[in-house]
């Protein structure tokens, strides 16, 4: 395994002829860099951004991709992950496994598989319960990306007659009058240049969400289970944005993990080059049609 230092962290390089990823050894599990070969890192770089974990210490965001367990509760969710992780290699991939969290008895791991010679990555997120009691939670996969781009969030529209056909979850600080948000009928577009925090969540039967930045389109997909329950008023997809980064997030259904059992959540990432910035719903629909996202 080839190692390198990035953002003052020792990382393992995972690459093919198209993509390069940096997976941390000294913290995590985290992915700190995602880029086309010889291209720019799409992920946010936040070595100095922190938040407080009550009665425990400081959580460092670092940027990049991480795994949390929902629901969001600072004393549990923000547990620091600054200890070294175990890295194991397999064909076309790596698995990063953290030490068990003493406070929760949970252990996180991310298995990263890079499709041979294409711009596709599969991430298998696992949370294993090494405690003595059942734990009810949900794997929560969060990708922090650099600001300056445009996020696309598809909405589902079905003919339900006089009954409602979709829902949207808002946080107390979400400003619905923000000029950086286009509230479309089929797509919500968010310009990642917020002066203050903004967050939305929604059930996502279409499974995908996307972010355009400097000619590259990053698309992440996670399956949606219409029969399952999700946290945050049924949200399987969420996005948080401020003046430092934008997050594209997916959540697995709420699950009770018995001692010795594991909850799994899979994302697929695809990257596309030479994509024009989507300006409106028409552009978003054209992209979805062109890339087969429907």
N, C-alpha and C positions, 0 to 999 in steps of 0.2 A: 504494500500500500504506500503510495506516494504521499508525503505530508508536506504542509506548508503553513506559514503563519499568516493570519488574516485578522485584522481588528484585534491584534494582540492575543489571539487564540490559536492553538495548534489545531489544524484541520487536516482531514484526509480528502484527497482529490478523487472525485468520481467523474469519469468523462467517457465520451465516445467521439466520433468525428464531428458531431454537431453541437453538443452541449457539454458544459462543465459545471459541476456542483462542488461546493466545499462543505463538508460535514464535520462538525466540531468533535474533538477528542477531549478537550479540557473542561467543557461545560456541556449542558444539554439534556436530552438530545435536541440538536439544532442543525438547520441548514443555513449558513450565513451568506452564501453566494450562489446565484443561478444566472448563467449567461450563455449566449452562443459563444463558440470558440472564437477568441480574439474580440469579443464584444464587451459591452458594459454590463456590470452587475445590475439586475433589475430589482433586487431586494434592498429594502431600507438598511442603512448602516448606522446603528444607534449605540455605539459603545458606551456612551455616557448617560443614556436615558434610563432612569430608575423609578421605582415606586416602592412604597413601604408595605411589607407583609407584617401585619399586627402581631406583636409578641414573638416574632421570629427573626426579622432582619430585613435586608434589602433585596428586592427582585430587580435584576438587570434585564432590560429588554434585548439589547444587542442588535435587534433587527432580525431579518430573515424569517425562517419558518420554525414554529414550535408546536408542541402538543400540551394542551391544558385539559382539565376535566371540569365540565359544567355541572351545576350552575355556578355563576361567578359569585364567589364569597372570598373577600380579600385574605382572610386568615388561612384559607385552604388553597385557593386558586393561585395566589401570588407566592407560593413557597419557592424560595431560591433554588435554582438548578445550576449552581456554580461548581459542582463537583465533577471530576472526570467521569466519562462514560466508557462503557466497553464497546469497542468497535469490532465487528466480525465481518469478513468479506465473503461473498459468494459470487457466482457468475453474473456479471453485469450489475452488481449491486453491493450495498453495505447495509448493515444493521447496527444502529446505535441504541444502547440500552443504559438507562441511568440506574443509579443505586435506588433501592426502595426508599420512599419517603417515610421517615420515622413517624411523622405526625399522622399520616393517613394509612400507612401500610400498602400504598399503591406504588407500582413501578411502571414507568412509561418507557416505551421503545418505539422507534420509527425504522421501518425497513424500506430502503430506497432502491428501486429497481429502474435502471436506465435502459430503455428499449434500444437495442442495437441499431446504431446508425440512423436514428431518427430523433426528433425533438419532442420526445414523450418520456415522462417519468411517472412511475406508479409508487405511491407512498402508502404503506400499510402501517397504521397507527395502532398500537396495542397498549391497553392498561390492564395490568395483572394485579389481583388482590392477594397480597401476602399476609394480610391481617387475619384476625380471628372471627370477624363479623362481616356480614353482608355490607356492601357499600353501593348505594344508589347514586349514579352519576351518568355522564355521557362524555365520550371522547370528543374533543373540541380542537380542530386543526386550524391554525391561524397563520396566515402568510402576510408579513409586513413588506410592503413595496414602497419604492420611492415616490414622492409627490410629483406633481406636474402633469400627470396623465389623466385618462378618462376611464372610469369603471362602468361596466354594463351589467345590469341585473335584470334578467328576463322575468316577466310576469306571466302567469297562466290566465287565460281567458277562455272559459267554457260557457255555453249557454245553459244557465240554470233557472231560466224563467224569472220568477219574482224573488228567488233566493240569492243570497250573496255568493260570489264565486271566487273570492280571494281575500287575503288579510295582510296587514302590514303592522309591524311592531315598531314603536318609537320609544326612545329613551328621554328622560326629563330634559336633557340638554340639546336634543335634536331640534334644530331650527328649520321648520318646514318652509320658511320664506327665503331660505338661502338661494341666492342667484346661481350658485354652483351646482344646483340639482335640477334636472329636468324630469318632472313627474309625468311620464308618458303612460299611455293606455296599455302598451305591450312591453315596454322597457323603461326602467329607471336608469338615467345616466348621471353619474356623479363626477364632477371635476375635482380632482384632488389638489385643491388649493384653499382649503378651509382655514379661516383665521382662528376658529375655536372648534371644540369637539363636536362630532356629528356621528350618529349611528342609526342604522335601520336593520330590521330582520324580517324574514318572511318564509313561509313554506315554499319549497322550490321543487315542484315535480319535474321541471325540465332539467334540474340537476347541475347546470353549469352557471358559472359567472366568469367575467373576464375583465382584464385591465390592459389598456393600451398605454404604451410609454415609448416615445422616440422611435416609432416605426415598428415596434414589436407588440404583438398581442399575446398576452398570457391568459390561458383558459384553464380553470380548474373545475373538476367535476366530481361529484359525490352522489351516490344513489339516494333516492328519497323513498321512504316507506309510508304510504298514505294511511296504513292501518296503525302505525306506531305513534307514540307521543313524544313530543320534543319540548325542550325547555324554551323559555322566552316567548311564551304564547304561541307555541307551535313552529318556531323558526328553525329551519334546517340550513339556511344560508343567512349570513349577517355581514355587515361591513361597518368598520369604525374608521373615521378619518379625522385628522387634526393637521396642524401646520408642519408636522415632522414626517408623517407617514400615513399610508392608507392600508387597512387590513382587509383581506378577503378571507372569510371564515366559513367553515362548514361544521355542522354538529351532527353527531350520530343520534339515534333515538335514545331516550331515557332507558337505562338498563340497570338491573341490580346484579352486581358482580359478587358471586359467592366466594368464600375463601378458596384460593387455589385456581379460580377461574379467570378468564381474560375476556375483555370487551375489545372488539376490533372495528376500525373505521378506515375505509380505503378512499383515497383521492387519486385521480389521474390528472396530470398536468400536461398540457400541450402548448408549444410556443410556435408562433408564426412570424416570419419576417416580411418586411416591406408592406406593411398594412397602413393604410391611410387612417388618420384619426377620425373616429366616428363623431359626427356633429349633432346627430338627432336620431329619432327612432327609425327613420327610413334607412339611415346608414347602418344602424345596429341590426336591422332585419336583413339588409343586404349581406352583412358579414356572417350572420347566422346561416343564411342560405348558402353562401359560398363555401363555408367551412363545414357544413353538414351538422350544425349544432341543434337543429330542430328534430 
